[in-house]
């Protein structure tokens, strides 16, 4: 049994704060879910609006999600996000995804 955590961008009305939605599409629980925007290390174009204590997210059941509002102050239409989690099959599992943020 493996968890499979992914992210997509939800565009909100009025283009105020959009949302990064992290979800578990796997068949097992994901623990200690965290992420890093690896393509934004130097530019700081993405401003996350979340409590510092949100990560690591303790447990994400299959088909459950959590959301992080963000503001894109940059010119890049996409960002690369590295998601990390633990599940029954191992610790420190990762998935890197490129998503549109514009």
Secondary structure, DSSP 8 states (H G I E B T S, - for coil): ----EEEEEE--GGGSSEEEEEEE-SSS-EEEEEEEEGGGTTT--EEEE--GGG-SEEEE-TT-EEEEEEEE-SS-SEEEEEEEEEETTEEEEEEEEEEE--
